[in-house]
Amino acid sequence: MKIAFFDAKEYDIPSFQAAAKGTDLEFKFYETKLTADTVELAKGYDGVCVFVNDVVDSAVIEKLAEYGIGVLALRCAGYNNVDIRRCYGKLHVVRVPAYSPYAVAEHTMALLLTSIRRIHKAYNRTKDFNFSLRGLTGFDLHGKTVGVIGTGKIGRIFIDICRGFGMHVIAYDKYPAQGTDIEYVSTDELFRRSDIISLHCPLTEETYHIIGREAIGKLKKGAVILNTSRGALIDAEALLEGIKRRIVGAACLDVYEEESDIFFRDFSGHIVEDDVLARLISMPNVIVTSHQAFLTEEALTNIAETTVANLRAYFAGEHLENELCYRCGKVEDCKKERSERCF
């Protein structure tokens, strides 16, 4: 079975080649993203594999169905770039729900420590043999309150890490985790009480710009905002305004709302046309990494192995454990109510 693999990066190929070895799957790796302009590359293939910045809208879905392709394999957990409703009856959509929640949670804490202890500044300074401590004063995490929005696997692991630092944790989730001792509060209370806010929720209509002008207006002065989930959870212009008004003390971003044409590419020596991102990066209290929180060897192996297992199950006519479905309109929750395929 031939699979068209879009938005391929050099770090993707070895793990997928290893996972597919000895199977009946053959991957063709394309550097280009899947869009309405590039979907013709999928003609003649049996399935398609995509990542977070590929665009699987109605036009792409109709073309894939026209080509006789019946499966779309997401090599990620998020699916906000896929029109799941339009896929119903045409494409079976499978994903990797948990590749390495530790990788993302640990990267979140790495960003936080780097920011508040000025490690990035010290690193650059000592490269010039400047050993002055001026401007490097940070603050203790012990005793601080961290507000975690989203308590799935990644969010709960991040909570455990924070507790290891002696931090007090409060959280918000529309669907609180059962059987835990997590203190759940409203978003308003979380914004008001938190010294640090970390986002670990999916991007939905409800969570779009959950950190916007209104939320920033409720923050404790000097609050630190962390986002290693999805860029559009934060209104970037509102964040920039909050930083300039000295409400937001620092921001650590592994994702960005308009990242699709920027992240994963080398723009050194070029002018980046996104003014908001350029201004954010220029701020001394902002750290941006380019959607790399997932990027560990363990995560890449898990992503490849799960994706290959999803595809093999599809072609074998088996139950699709990791399928996303719109049959009942609930997408993720739908599979909990059935044991067969979406359609």
Secondary structure as UniProt FT lines:
FT   STRAND          2..5
FT   TURN            10..11
FT   HELIX           12..20
FT   TURN            21..22
FT   STRAND          26..29
FT   TURN            36..38
FT   HELIX           39..42
FT   TURN            43..44
FT   STRAND          47..50
FT   TURN            52..53
FT   HELIX           58..66
FT   TURN            67..68
FT   STRAND          71..74
FT   TURN            80..81
FT   HELIX           84..87
FT   TURN            88..90
FT   STRAND          92..94
FT   HELIX           101..116
FT   TURN            117..118
FT   HELIX           119..127
FT   TURN            128..129
FT   TURN            134..135
FT   TURN            142..143
FT   STRAND          145..149
FT   HELIX           153..164
FT   TURN            165..166
FT   STRAND          168..172
FT   TURN            178..179
FT   STRAND          183..184
FT   HELIX           187..193
FT   STRAND          196..199
FT   TURN            205..209
FT   HELIX           213..218
FT   TURN            221..222
FT   STRAND          223..227
FT   HELIX           231..233
FT   HELIX           236..244
FT   TURN            245..246
FT   STRAND          248..253
FT   TURN            257..258
FT   HELIX           259..261
FT   TURN            262..264
FT   TURN            268..269
FT   HELIX           275..282
FT   TURN            284..285
FT   STRAND          286..288
FT   TURN            293..294
FT   HELIX           297..315
FT   TURN            316..317
FT   TURN            321..322
FT   STRAND          323..325
FT   HELIX           333..337
//
